[in-house]
Amino acid sequence: MLLEVRDVSAEVGGRELFTGVSGRLDAGQRIALTGPNGIGKTTLLRIIARVSERAGGEIAVARGARLGYLRQDLDLGDAVTLWQYALGAGDGEIARLEQRLRRLESELGQDPSRLSAYGQALTTYEQIGGYLWENRVRSTLRGLGFTPEQEAMPAAGLSGGQKVRLALARLLLEGPDILLLDEPTNHLDLPAMAWLEETLRQYSGGIIAASHDRAFLRNVATAIWDFSPLGFQTYAGAYDAYRLHLKRQMAHEEEEGRRRAAERARLEAYIRRYKAGNRSTQAHDRERKLDRLGPAASVRHAGRLRLRFDGRPLGERTLFLQLRGLAHAYPGRTLWQDLTFSLAEGGRLGVVGRNGSGKTTLLEALRGTFKPERGEVLWAPGTRLGYLAQEVAVAGETPLDALLRLPGMTIYEARRLLARHLFQPEQIETPLAELSGGERSRLALAVLVAQGANVLLLDEPTNHLDLPAQEELEEALLAFPGTLVLISHDRALLERVTDRWLWLQGDGQWRLTEDFEEILGLTQAEPEGTTTQHEAKPAQAKRRRARRSQLRAEVAEQERLVGAAESARKAIEAELQTAAGARSAELATRLYELTQEIERLYGRWQSAQEALEAEDEESLRN
């Protein structure tokens, strides 16, 4: 057992957030922490990480177990560069050992007796993976989407998403026994997600990850902790199996609720009819049954987002959208070269690729707010574009004001639309700055619905949406009769609502396919996420330097021992000139043993010298 949570409760501003949370985490277990926005997932992680206080209950952590917590609101401190911050994972133990090794190497030339200390430090360095450390750091940074050019960037100047990815990289490098992850797939592109999933599947410690990414939950989780409509539940099994289990539970609870409500109604009707008549005794008996029955149980349904995109097609089935030879480049980076394809009306295109490959810029080109260097974008006449940006920005002071700015919108229609998007009456006059990320996303969807567009250009529309809202968006997009161009890292959404995929490689190259498995294969390609032979050279060179230092010290030590033995032999030979009797025999025996020892020492010196020469030759070749 790594961690046990026992009947934990939490309060926010004097209000009970949750209560009765209990669960257990074992080594090798990967727990998905799920539930709607605002239910308390982040608070629970903060309590476990000892960042926030709990209102009640207990948390037991195995003796000596190390916790690591990835949070969304973090400060990287005064790290100088991205590379230095990642390299310092594990409190910089490897860096300190490297400094000790260099110091001992310089001391060995004057004091060969330091060889023992050098050997011990070198053994420790090898055991903690020192030779491969820089490769591990580099591979982790590549896996999470950082380029070699970004390694020298000041950590303080990184964007919020880059800081979260860098913090995740350092956390994975430190390898704590208990890994607490709050929305780890936020800010990751598809290749980085694939790399992270594989890394977590191989993780030997225990993991608790709060996430709304359904594909991530399916691919990683071995158990579920869920703030469900039935209360907090733990489930020892995969995500899809749990969802089916929960659906059956809720159906059973609803049926039981209907049965109890019907029984209450029957008993109450009997009591009302016969309480004062000649059947009052039976009526009193029914009252006792009613008391034993208790109040009617009901499943605590959260409000459900109700989306419907009503844009009507034009009837232009072919060549509805045409891209002809789009090309654009920035200094040192090419977005696209000769990007050419067409999309029929009702087409459903998913756009994927690494961060920085030009996906959002392509959407800007499609909506006419960005002019590429070459090529043209042609839409059929009568096209009405609806656009949802990745960074949600809605014009207006309040949700109601944002909708009333739209042409023809009435107060009644605005209020009804906001209610369908889960805004309570008291929220529709709330300043936009005070809305949560999820609330702003729901408002942006409401504005998009009201526009009646027949083309939807969506850039990461599931950002900030919880699982029920994501599922509702998915169903609405499936029912949408118009044309869809979708940028998303949500693989479940991409696979279900789009049927063609444009892969932007990031160096100007692109690929259009109708095979989603091909897209998944492209996202897991080797160049960005694995340690190449070129990247392994620094570790090999470091290992050779350490080996040569050790061999030079060994040669010097053998030379010292041979010199001391030769001096001892000369002293014995000099004493033998005058010794007699038992002393003479003792010295002769000692001289024989010492001569044998000198031969062995010469053999060791010669082996060390030959090994050093071979290492020097190998170093020259490389």
Secondary structure per residue as TSV (DSSP state, phi and psi in degrees):
chain	resnum	aa	ss	phi	psi
A	1	M	-	360.0	123.5
A	2	L	-	-91.5	-37.9
A	3	L	E	-151.8	140.7
A	4	E	E	-136.6	129.2
A	5	V	E	-106.4	124.4
A	6	R	E	-123.5	107.0
A	7	D	E	51.9	46.3
A	8	V	E	-81.5	140.5
A	9	S	E	-130.5	159.0
A	10	A	E	-142.0	150.8
A	11	E	E	-128.7	146.8
A	12	V	E	-129.9	117.2
A	13	G	T	58.8	36.2
A	14	G	T	80.6	-1.9
A	15	R	E	-101.8	134.3
A	16	E	E	-68.3	122.9
A	17	L	E	-89.8	-47.7
A	18	F	E	-157.0	163.8
A	19	T	E	-150.6	159.3
A	20	G	E	70.0	30.3
A	21	V	E	-87.2	120.1
A	22	S	E	-137.6	142.6
A	23	G	E	-176.4	169.3
A	24	R	E	-135.6	141.7
A	25	L	E	-121.5	127.2
A	26	D	-	-111.2	161.8
A	27	A	T	-59.7	136.7
A	28	G	T	83.1	-5.0
A	29	Q	-	-89.1	141.3
A	30	R	E	-123.0	104.8
A	31	I	E	-98.5	128.8
A	32	A	E	-91.7	123.8
A	33	L	E	-99.0	112.0
A	34	T	E	-124.1	167.2
A	35	G	-	147.8	164.3
A	36	P	-	-66.7	161.8
A	37	N	T	-58.4	140.5
A	38	G	T	81.3	3.3
A	39	I	S	-81.5	-22.3
A	40	G	S	125.6	15.2
A	41	K	H	-63.7	-50.0
A	42	T	H	-63.3	-39.5
A	43	T	H	-61.2	-41.9
A	44	L	H	-62.8	-43.6
A	45	L	H	-61.9	-41.1
A	46	R	H	-65.3	-36.4
A	47	I	H	-66.3	-45.4
A	48	I	H	-62.5	-38.0
A	49	A	T	-78.8	-0.7
A	50	R	T	66.6	27.4
A	51	V	S	-89.8	-33.4
A	52	S	S	-120.8	157.4
A	53	E	-	-88.7	147.0
A	54	R	-	-95.9	152.7
A	55	A	S	-82.2	-25.4
A	56	G	E	-167.0	171.3
A	57	G	E	90.1	-174.4
A	58	E	E	-135.5	153.6
A	59	I	E	-132.6	121.8
A	60	A	E	-111.7	128.8
A	61	V	E	-117.5	136.6
A	62	A	-	-57.2	144.1
A	63	R	T	-58.2	128.5
A	64	G	T	81.8	-5.0
A	65	A	-	-71.5	134.8
A	66	R	-	-97.3	135.1
A	67	L	E	-104.7	140.7
A	68	G	E	-127.8	133.7
A	69	Y	E	-127.1	121.3
A	70	L	E	-95.2	117.2
A	71	R	-	-114.9	159.4
A	72	Q	S	-84.6	-26.2
A	73	D	S	-105.0	96.0
A	74	L	-	-133.0	162.9
A	75	D	-	-129.1	121.9
A	76	L	-	-79.1	-1.9
A	77	G	T	76.8	-145.4
A	78	D	T	-104.4	28.1
A	79	A	-	-57.0	138.7
A	80	V	S	-75.4	-51.8
A	81	T	S	-131.8	166.0
A	82	L	H	-56.4	-45.2
A	83	W	H	-63.9	-43.8
A	84	Q	H	-64.7	-36.9
A	85	Y	H	-64.4	-45.7
A	86	A	H	-67.6	-39.9
A	87	L	H	-64.6	-26.1
A	88	G	T	-82.5	8.8
A	89	A	T	-58.4	149.5
A	90	G	G	75.1	29.9
A	91	D	G	62.1	21.8
A	92	G	G	69.4	24.9
A	93	E	H	-60.2	-42.1
A	94	I	H	-65.7	-41.2
A	95	A	H	-61.8	-41.0
A	96	R	H	-65.2	-39.2
A	97	L	H	-65.9	-38.5
A	98	E	H	-60.8	-42.6
A	99	Q	H	-63.0	-39.3
A	100	R	H	-65.2	-41.8
A	101	L	H	-62.1	-43.3
A	102	R	H	-62.9	-40.1
A	103	R	H	-65.3	-43.2
A	104	L	H	-65.8	-36.7
A	105	E	H	-60.4	-42.6
A	106	S	H	-68.8	-28.6
A	107	E	H	-79.5	-24.5
A	108	L	H	-63.3	-31.9
A	109	G	T	-62.0	-35.1
A	110	Q	T	-95.8	-23.0
A	111	D	-	-140.2	86.0
A	112	P	G	-60.8	-16.2
A	113	S	G	-66.6	-12.4
A	114	R	G	-77.6	0.5
A	115	L	H	-59.8	-38.6
A	116	S	H	-63.5	-46.1
A	117	A	H	-63.4	-39.1
A	118	Y	H	-63.6	-43.1
A	119	G	H	-62.6	-41.3
A	120	Q	H	-64.3	-44.1
A	121	A	H	-64.1	-38.2
A	122	L	H	-68.0	-38.3
A	123	T	H	-62.8	-44.3
A	124	T	H	-62.1	-41.4
A	125	Y	H	-60.3	-43.2
A	126	E	H	-67.0	-40.5
A	127	Q	H	-64.8	-34.0
A	128	I	T	-92.8	11.1
A	129	G	T	79.0	31.6
A	130	G	H	-61.7	-40.6
A	131	Y	H	-64.3	-31.9
A	132	L	H	-98.7	4.0
A	133	W	H	-62.3	-49.1
A	134	E	H	-62.1	-36.2
A	135	N	H	-64.5	-40.7
A	136	R	H	-63.2	-44.2
A	137	V	H	-61.1	-47.9
A	138	R	H	-63.8	-43.1
A	139	S	H	-64.1	-39.6
A	140	T	H	-65.8	-43.0
A	141	L	H	-63.4	-42.0
A	142	R	H	-64.2	-42.5
A	143	G	H	-58.8	-34.4
A	144	L	T	-94.6	14.6
A	145	G	T	94.0	7.1
A	146	F	-	-86.3	140.0
A	147	T	-	-94.5	161.7
A	148	P	G	-57.2	-35.5
A	149	E	G	-65.0	-28.2
A	150	Q	G	-79.5	-12.7
A	151	E	G	-61.9	-29.3
A	152	A	G	-89.1	1.1
A	153	M	S	-68.0	142.3
A	154	P	-	-63.2	130.0
A	155	A	G	-60.9	-34.5
A	156	A	G	-67.4	-20.4
A	157	G	G	-94.2	4.0
A	158	L	S	-71.9	154.3
A	159	S	-	-70.8	168.7
A	160	G	H	-59.2	-43.6
A	161	G	H	-65.3	-39.5
A	162	Q	H	-65.4	-37.3
A	163	K	H	-64.3	-40.1
A	164	V	H	-65.0	-42.0
A	165	R	H	-64.6	-39.0
A	166	L	H	-66.9	-41.7
A	167	A	H	-62.2	-38.8
A	168	L	H	-64.1	-41.6
A	169	A	H	-59.4	-47.6
A	170	R	H	-65.2	-38.3
A	171	L	H	-63.5	-43.0
A	172	L	H	-65.7	-36.2
A	173	L	H	-67.6	-35.3
A	174	E	H	-71.7	-28.4
A	175	G	-	58.9	54.8
A	176	P	-	-66.1	160.1
A	177	D	S	-67.5	-34.5
A	178	I	E	-121.4	119.7
A	179	L	E	-109.1	117.6
A	180	L	E	-109.4	115.8
A	181	L	E	-120.1	123.9
A	182	D	E	-104.4	106.9
A	183	E	S	50.4	61.7
A	184	P	T	-68.1	-20.4
A	185	T	T	-87.9	-5.4
A	186	N	T	-58.3	137.0
A	187	H	T	74.0	7.7
A	188	L	-	-100.9	141.0
A	189	D	-	-87.2	178.5
A	190	L	H	-60.5	-45.1
A	191	P	H	-60.9	-41.2
A	192	A	H	-65.3	-37.6
A	193	M	H	-62.6	-44.6
A	194	A	H	-61.3	-41.8
A	195	W	H	-63.9	-44.6
A	196	L	H	-63.3	-43.9
A	197	E	H	-58.8	-45.2
A	198	E	H	-64.7	-39.9
A	199	T	H	-62.5	-43.3
A	200	L	H	-71.0	-33.8
A	201	R	H	-64.2	-26.9
A	202	Q	T	-95.0	0.0
A	203	Y	-	-70.6	131.9
A	204	S	-	-84.7	-19.9
A	205	G	S	-83.5	-168.2
A	206	G	E	-99.9	145.8
A	207	I	E	-129.1	134.6
A	208	I	E	-122.7	118.7
A	209	A	E	-126.3	120.5
A	210	A	E	-85.8	125.4
A	211	S	-	-155.8	151.2
A	212	H	-	-109.1	5.2
A	213	D	-	-85.5	107.5
A	214	R	H	-65.2	-39.8
A	215	A	H	-64.9	-40.9
A	216	F	H	-60.5	-44.8
A	217	L	H	-62.2	-41.5
A	218	R	H	-65.8	-40.1
A	219	N	H	-82.4	-21.2
A	220	V	H	-114.0	-43.4
A	221	A	-	-68.6	136.0
A	222	T	S	-108.8	-7.6
A	223	A	E	-157.1	161.1
A	224	I	E	-127.1	135.2
A	225	W	E	-115.2	120.9
A	226	D	E	-131.1	129.3
A	227	F	E	-82.9	82.6
A	228	S	E	-91.6	170.2
A	229	P	T	-60.3	-18.1
A	230	L	T	-94.2	6.8
A	231	G	E	104.6	178.3
A	232	F	E	-69.9	128.9
A	233	Q	E	-130.3	146.4
A	234	T	E	-115.9	143.6
A	235	Y	E	-141.4	125.8
A	236	A	S	-91.0	81.4
A	237	G	S	176.6	-178.9
A	238	A	-	-74.1	164.6
A	239	Y	H	-63.0	-49.5
A	240	D	H	-63.2	-38.1
A	241	A	H	-64.1	-38.4
A	242	Y	H	-66.3	-42.3
A	243	R	H	-60.0	-39.6
A	244	L	H	-66.3	-42.6
A	245	H	H	-60.2	-44.4
A	246	L	H	-65.5	-40.9
A	247	K	H	-60.1	-42.6
A	248	R	H	-67.8	-39.7
A	249	Q	H	-60.0	-47.0
A	250	M	H	-66.2	-37.7
A	251	A	H	-62.8	-41.0
A	252	H	H	-64.8	-43.3
A	253	E	H	-64.0	-40.0
A	254	E	H	-65.9	-41.9
A	255	E	H	-64.3	-41.8
A	256	E	H	-64.7	-39.0
A	257	G	H	-62.5	-42.3
A	258	R	H	-64.1	-40.7
A	259	R	H	-63.2	-44.7
A	260	R	H	-67.2	-38.6
A	261	A	H	-63.5	-40.5
A	262	A	H	-65.9	-40.7
A	263	E	H	-65.9	-40.5
A	264	R	H	-61.4	-45.8
A	265	A	H	-61.3	-40.7
A	266	R	H	-64.4	-45.1
A	267	L	H	-66.2	-42.6
A	268	E	H	-63.7	-38.3
A	269	A	H	-64.6	-41.7
A	270	Y	H	-62.8	-43.7
A	271	I	H	-63.6	-45.0
A	272	R	H	-60.7	-38.9
A	273	R	H	-75.2	-38.5
A	274	Y	H	-116.6	8.3
A	275	K	T	-62.4	-35.7
A	276	A	T	-104.7	3.6
A	277	G	S	-100.4	-160.1
A	278	N	T	-77.0	-1.5
A	279	R	T	-110.1	29.6
A	280	S	H	-62.9	-33.2
A	281	T	H	-62.1	-45.8
A	282	Q	H	-65.2	-34.5
A	283	A	H	-64.5	-42.0
A	284	H	H	-62.7	-35.5
A	285	D	H	-63.5	-40.2
A	286	R	H	-66.1	-34.0
A	287	E	H	-63.8	-40.6
A	288	R	H	-64.3	-40.1
A	289	K	H	-63.4	-38.0
A	290	L	H	-64.5	-40.5
A	291	D	H	-62.9	-42.2
A	292	R	H	-67.6	-31.4
A	293	L	H	-66.2	-32.5
A	294	G	-	76.2	178.8
A	295	P	S	-67.9	155.7
A	296	A	-	-67.7	124.6
A	297	A	-	-76.7	146.9
A	298	S	-	-142.8	142.9
A	299	V	-	-72.6	134.4
A	300	R	-	-81.1	82.4
A	301	H	-	-74.5	128.8
A	302	A	-	-79.4	154.1
A	303	G	-	-58.0	145.5
A	304	R	-	-115.5	130.5
A	305	L	-	-59.8	134.5
A	306	R	-	-120.0	103.1
A	307	L	-	-108.5	141.8
A	308	R	-	-154.3	116.2
A	309	F	-	-94.5	120.8
A	310	D	-	-104.8	10.3
A	311	G	-	-57.8	132.8
A	312	R	-	-94.8	134.7
A	313	P	-	-64.1	159.5
A	314	L	-	-92.2	-20.2
A	315	G	S	94.8	1.8
A	316	E	-	-85.2	92.2
A	317	R	-	-77.0	-30.8
A	318	T	S	-116.6	154.0
A	319	L	S	50.1	38.9
A	320	F	S	-66.5	-39.2
A	321	L	E	-130.5	133.7
A	322	Q	E	-130.7	130.9
A	323	L	E	-111.8	124.9
A	324	R	E	-121.8	104.5
A	325	G	E	60.2	38.7
A	326	L	E	-64.9	132.3
A	327	A	E	-146.8	137.5
A	328	H	E	-158.9	142.8
A	329	A	E	-145.9	149.6
A	330	Y	E	-110.8	165.0
A	331	P	T	-54.8	117.9
A	332	G	T	81.9	1.8
A	333	R	E	-150.4	125.5
A	334	T	E	-104.3	125.7
A	335	L	E	-82.6	-57.7
A	336	W	E	-141.5	152.0
A	337	Q	E	-129.7	121.9
A	338	D	E	49.0	50.5
A	339	L	E	-75.4	109.9
A	340	T	E	-136.4	121.3
A	341	F	E	-168.3	170.7
A	342	S	E	-130.5	158.8
A	343	L	E	-136.7	126.0
A	344	A	-	-75.3	160.0
A	345	E	T	-61.5	136.9
A	346	G	T	85.9	-0.8
A	347	G	-	-66.0	153.8
A	348	R	E	-134.3	99.7
A	349	L	E	-107.7	127.8
A	350	G	E	-100.8	133.2
A	351	V	E	-110.4	122.2
A	352	V	E	-132.5	164.4
A	353	G	E	152.4	173.2
A	354	R	-	-68.8	157.8
A	355	N	T	-57.0	133.0
A	356	G	T	89.4	3.9
A	357	S	S	-85.6	-3.9
A	358	G	S	103.2	19.6
A	359	K	H	-67.3	-53.3
A	360	T	H	-64.1	-38.5
A	361	T	H	-61.4	-36.8
A	362	L	H	-63.1	-42.3
A	363	L	H	-62.2	-37.9
A	364	E	H	-64.0	-37.5
A	365	A	H	-66.4	-38.5
A	366	L	H	-66.1	-33.1
A	367	R	T	-91.8	-0.3
A	368	G	T	86.2	9.5
A	369	T	S	-96.3	0.2
A	370	F	-	-137.5	133.4
A	371	K	-	-108.1	110.1
A	372	P	-	-66.5	162.6
A	373	E	S	-62.6	-39.7
A	374	R	E	-139.1	158.2
A	375	G	E	95.1	175.5
A	376	E	E	-145.8	155.4
A	377	V	E	-116.6	124.6
A	378	L	E	-121.8	123.8
A	379	W	E	-107.6	151.7
A	380	A	-	-65.4	147.2
A	381	P	T	-57.9	143.1
A	382	G	T	89.1	3.0
A	383	T	-	-67.8	132.5
A	384	R	-	-117.1	111.3
A	385	L	E	-89.4	133.5
A	386	G	E	-115.8	130.2
A	387	Y	E	-125.6	132.5
A	388	L	E	-120.7	115.4
A	389	A	-	-80.7	155.6
A	390	Q	S	-64.9	-46.1
A	391	E	S	-90.9	101.8
A	392	V	-	-63.8	125.7
A	393	A	-	-137.6	115.9
A	394	V	-	-117.5	131.4
A	395	A	-	-76.3	137.0
A	396	G	S	134.1	167.6
A	397	E	S	-94.5	-32.6
A	398	T	S	-138.0	167.1
A	399	P	H	-55.4	-41.6
A	400	L	H	-64.8	-43.2
A	401	D	H	-62.8	-38.1
A	402	A	H	-60.8	-38.4
A	403	L	H	-78.9	-37.1
A	404	L	H	-67.7	-15.3
A	405	R	T	-72.2	-17.9
A	406	L	S	-76.1	141.6
A	407	P	T	-58.8	131.9
A	408	G	T	79.2	0.9
A	409	M	-	-79.7	129.9
A	410	T	-	-100.2	162.9
A	411	I	H	-61.0	-41.7
A	412	Y	H	-60.6	-47.4
A	413	E	H	-65.0	-38.6
A	414	A	H	-64.0	-45.1
A	415	R	H	-63.9	-41.1
A	416	R	H	-65.0	-41.6
A	417	L	H	-67.2	-40.0
A	418	L	H	-66.2	-37.3
A	419	A	H	-63.4	-39.6
A	420	R	H	-63.9	-23.3
A	421	H	T	-103.2	26.1
A	422	L	T	70.0	25.0
A	423	F	-	-91.2	123.2
A	424	Q	-	-73.3	156.7
A	425	P	G	-51.9	-39.3
A	426	E	G	-74.2	-13.5
A	427	Q	G	-89.1	-20.2
A	428	I	T	-69.7	-16.2
A	429	E	T	-106.4	11.7
A	430	T	S	-74.7	136.0
A	431	P	-	-57.4	141.1
A	432	L	G	-58.9	-32.6
A	433	A	G	-64.3	-21.6
A	434	E	G	-92.8	-2.4
A	435	L	S	-77.7	148.7
A	436	S	-	-74.6	169.9
A	437	G	H	-59.0	-41.8
A	438	G	H	-65.4	-39.1
A	439	E	H	-66.6	-40.0
A	440	R	H	-65.3	-38.2
A	441	S	H	-64.8	-41.5
A	442	R	H	-66.2	-36.3
A	443	L	H	-66.4	-42.1
A	444	A	H	-61.8	-37.3
A	445	L	H	-66.5	-38.3
A	446	A	H	-62.4	-42.9
A	447	V	H	-62.6	-41.1
A	448	L	H	-64.0	-43.3
A	449	V	H	-59.5	-42.3
A	450	A	H	-67.6	-21.1
A	451	Q	H	-75.2	-20.1
A	452	G	T	63.1	35.0
A	453	A	-	-69.7	149.1
A	454	N	S	-101.7	1.3
A	455	V	E	-133.7	128.3
A	456	L	E	-110.8	122.9
A	457	L	E	-110.0	106.0
A	458	L	E	-117.5	126.8
A	459	D	E	-112.3	103.0
A	460	E	S	53.1	60.2
A	461	P	T	-70.4	-18.3
A	462	T	T	-87.7	-2.3
A	463	N	T	-54.8	131.1
A	464	H	T	74.1	-0.9
A	465	L	-	-90.7	138.8
A	466	D	-	-79.0	176.2
A	467	L	H	-60.0	-45.5
A	468	P	H	-60.7	-39.5
A	469	A	H	-68.0	-37.2
A	470	Q	H	-61.9	-43.4
A	471	E	H	-64.5	-38.3
A	472	E	H	-67.1	-41.4
A	473	L	H	-61.2	-42.2
A	474	E	H	-58.8	-46.2
A	475	E	H	-65.2	-38.4
A	476	A	H	-65.4	-39.4
A	477	L	H	-69.9	-35.0
A	478	L	H	-63.4	-35.8
A	479	A	H	-83.6	-12.2
A	480	F	-	-66.6	124.8
A	481	P	-	-83.8	-9.5
A	482	G	S	-87.8	-156.9
A	483	T	E	-101.0	140.4
A	484	L	E	-128.7	130.9
A	485	V	E	-125.0	119.0
A	486	L	E	-127.0	124.3
A	487	I	E	-99.5	127.1
A	488	S	-	-160.6	148.9
A	489	H	S	-98.2	-0.5
A	490	D	-	-82.5	99.0
A	491	R	H	-64.2	-34.5
A	492	A	H	-62.9	-42.7
A	493	L	H	-67.1	-46.2
A	494	L	H	-57.8	-45.6
A	495	E	H	-68.2	-32.6
A	496	R	H	-88.5	-36.1
A	497	V	H	-106.0	-8.4
A	498	T	-	-119.0	154.0
A	499	D	S	-125.6	-2.7
A	500	R	E	-134.5	148.0
A	501	W	E	-134.1	131.8
A	502	L	E	-104.1	115.9
A	503	W	E	-97.9	117.6
A	504	L	E	-98.1	117.5
A	505	Q	-	-78.4	-27.2
A	506	G	S	105.0	-9.5
A	507	D	S	-118.2	24.9
A	508	G	B	95.8	-18.5
A	509	Q	-	-83.3	153.4
A	510	W	E	-150.8	165.3
A	511	R	E	-149.2	135.2
A	512	L	E	-113.7	127.2
A	513	T	E	-144.3	157.8
A	514	E	S	-109.7	12.6
A	515	D	-	-111.5	105.6
A	516	F	H	-66.1	-32.0
A	517	E	H	-62.5	-34.0
A	518	E	H	-64.3	-40.8
A	519	I	H	-61.5	-45.2
A	520	L	H	-62.1	-36.3
A	521	G	H	-65.7	-39.6
A	522	L	H	-64.6	-36.3
A	523	T	H	-70.0	-20.7
A	524	Q	T	-105.1	17.0
A	525	A	-	-64.1	158.4
A	526	E	S	-72.4	-36.7
A	527	P	T	-55.9	-39.6
A	528	E	T	-88.4	-20.5
A	529	G	T	-114.5	-2.3
A	530	T	S	-121.9	162.2
A	531	T	-	-82.3	116.8
A	532	T	-	-86.0	171.1
A	533	Q	H	-61.3	-37.6
A	534	H	H	-61.4	-41.1
A	535	E	H	-71.6	-21.8
A	536	A	H	-77.9	-16.3
A	537	K	H	-61.2	-41.2
A	538	P	H	-57.5	-40.7
A	539	A	H	-66.8	-39.6
A	540	Q	H	-64.7	-41.8
A	541	A	H	-64.8	-41.0
A	542	K	H	-63.4	-40.7
A	543	R	H	-63.8	-41.3
A	544	R	H	-65.2	-40.2
A	545	R	H	-61.5	-43.4
A	546	A	H	-65.1	-39.5
A	547	R	H	-64.6	-43.0
A	548	R	H	-65.0	-40.0
A	549	S	H	-61.5	-41.5
A	550	Q	H	-66.6	-40.5
A	551	L	H	-67.9	-40.0
A	552	R	H	-61.7	-40.2
A	553	A	H	-66.1	-37.0
A	554	E	H	-66.0	-42.2
A	555	V	H	-60.5	-45.9
A	556	A	H	-62.6	-39.6
A	557	E	H	-66.1	-41.3
A	558	Q	H	-66.8	-37.5
A	559	E	H	-62.5	-40.9
A	560	R	H	-63.3	-43.4
A	561	L	H	-66.8	-40.6
A	562	V	H	-63.2	-42.7
A	563	G	H	-61.5	-43.9
A	564	A	H	-64.5	-40.0
A	565	A	H	-67.6	-39.7
A	566	E	H	-63.4	-41.4
A	567	S	H	-62.6	-40.4
A	568	A	H	-65.2	-38.4
A	569	R	H	-66.0	-41.0
A	570	K	H	-62.0	-38.5
A	571	A	H	-65.4	-39.7
A	572	I	H	-66.9	-43.5
A	573	E	H	-61.9	-38.1
A	574	A	H	-66.1	-40.7
A	575	E	H	-69.3	-32.4
A	576	L	H	-63.5	-22.7
A	577	Q	T	-61.8	-28.0
A	578	T	T	-119.6	-9.0
A	579	A	-	-75.2	155.7
A	580	A	-	-146.1	163.1
A	581	G	H	63.5	-136.7
A	582	A	H	-64.1	-35.6
A	583	R	H	-65.2	-39.0
A	584	S	H	-63.6	-42.1
A	585	A	H	-66.0	-39.9
A	586	E	H	-63.5	-43.2
A	587	L	H	-67.2	-35.6
A	588	A	H	-64.3	-42.5
A	589	T	H	-63.0	-42.9
A	590	R	H	-64.8	-39.1
A	591	L	H	-64.0	-39.7
A	592	Y	H	-63.2	-47.3
A	593	E	H	-62.4	-40.5
A	594	L	H	-67.8	-37.8
A	595	T	H	-62.1	-40.4
A	596	Q	H	-63.5	-42.0
A	597	E	H	-64.2	-39.5
A	598	I	H	-63.0	-38.7
A	599	E	H	-63.3	-40.6
A	600	R	H	-65.6	-41.4
A	601	L	H	-64.1	-40.5
A	602	Y	H	-61.3	-38.0
A	603	G	H	-64.2	-42.6
A	604	R	H	-65.6	-41.3
A	605	W	H	-62.0	-42.2
A	606	Q	H	-65.1	-41.0
A	607	S	H	-63.1	-44.4
A	608	A	H	-64.5	-40.4
A	609	Q	H	-64.6	-42.7
A	610	E	H	-65.8	-40.1
A	611	A	H	-64.1	-39.7
A	612	L	H	-64.4	-42.7
A	613	E	H	-63.4	-38.8
A	614	A	H	-65.3	-40.3
A	615	E	H	-64.4	-39.1
A	616	D	H	-63.8	-42.0
A	617	E	H	-64.4	-42.2
A	618	E	H	-62.9	-39.2
A	619	S	H	-64.4	-38.7
A	620	L	H	-66.1	-36.9
A	621	R	H	-67.0	-30.3
A	622	N	-	-98.7	360.0
